[in-house]
Amino acid sequence: MSNNKDLFEESKKFVPGGVHSPVRSFKGLELAPRFFKEANGAYFTDTEDKNYIDFCMSFGPLILGHTEKKVHEKLNEQMAKGWSYGACEPYSLTLAKFLIDKISFIDQIRFVNSGTEAVMTALRLARGYTGRNKIIKFNGCYHGHVDSMLIKAGSGLAGEAEASSAGVPAGCADDTLILELGDIQGIKDCFKDHRDQIAAIIVEPLPANNGLLPQTQEYLEFLREVTKENNALLIFDEVISGFRMAFGGMAEVTGITPDIVTYGKIIGGGLPVGALGAKKELMEKLAPLGPVYQAGTLSANPLAMVGGLATLEQLTKENYQKINGYTERIVGIFNKWLAEFNNGQFKDYSLYSRASLFWFSPKGEINRACDIPADLGVGFTPLFHTLLEKGIYIAPNAYEVGFVSLAHNDDVIADLEKRLWN
């Protein structure tokens, strides 16, 4: 069986919705999802042998491209030694030392298995350290499927919240305070209304999971100041932006030091991984030294550790410049095509980018989720269909961003132009 539609129908018999992560289902796109069998560089191939330029890159981890040679070699070497120990090993120590040497604001790091798990642990650590329960988060920032983060703004006063998923207890919503990005007065009011109850503010310093929503330097600096003033912690969720905006993520770009930072995606080179880092005083609250419990059978899996190190070692200043340069050219090509295709069918769309992230936006740069058009998916569906037919793969959801890698080089860019205007 190789037909995408047949594979999807078969999968639905054995897997809820036919997928292991909802965005893969092509829901609302009136298409069967593509089943991919192999990948290399900036390309991958589906089971029907159709070739695509990939701008999803596994939703971000593959900053060097698919099956990059050095990473591949290191993974093969490790496979011959063993792929899971459930015991202490030297590979995580090597990666930890490498990271802490380059990221000045963390003293220690704990590896886990996903970005969601990293956030879950960071929130527990913040609560355990401060002795407080409430967390401020923002509409439009995604922090994984932790119960307390699957919360949306309620219909009442600023900060009130309710669950956005079935199965999330009301008590989780009670301890999560929701605000719009940029709402400085709302944050001040929350700290006033919940005095000595707020453990932390958690934020994507570059929100990139519900559109690409750049924040101002001044706003991020305010978050740092207000948390200090109220003896709360600031958590930067850099699962996407970490090692992509710069090696030190948005913390490096902005010069703002969070109390806790969470990582994922790139840090494992494409293998399942997450991490959280902070100063020693905070990290030593984690078990086995402290009272905040966290554990994981596959945490610091040897394959993820060597794959991550082999990836991160190649993220030099020169390679960041290359990737960002490729992105600028790709965005320019897409914008020209959007304006011209089929007598301007997609002229209301444009791309904007930050470093090697880009987003198809129907109204220029947007900074708050509440400003994203409610009918975003209507125009996105024909755009996605058109690009897919041309052999150009973007994330199958209007709210997801695009990713460029070191593999999206001159040859790929030339191929992109050819495919768009073919």
Secondary structure, 3 states (H helix, E strand, C coil): CCCHHHHHHHHHHHCHHHCCCHHHHCCCCCCCCCCEEEEEECEEEECCCCEEEECCHHHCCCCCCECCHHHHHHHHHHHHHCCCCCCCCHHHHHHHHHHHHHCCCCCEEEEECCHHHHHHHHHHHHHHHHCCCEEEEEECCCCCCCHHHCEEECCCCCECEEECCCCCCHHHHHCEEEEECCCHHHHHHHHHHCCCCEEEEEECCCCCCCCCCCCCHHHHHHHHHHHHHCCCEEEEECCCCECCCECCHHHHHHCCCCCEEEEEHHHHCCCCCEEEEECHHHHCCECCCCCECCCCCCCCCHHHHHHHHHHHCCCCHHHHHHHHHHHHHHHHHHHHHHHHHHHCCCCCCEEEEECCEEEEECCCCCCCHHHCCCCHHHHHHHHHHHHHHCCEECCCCCCCCEECCCCCCHHHHHHHHHHHHC
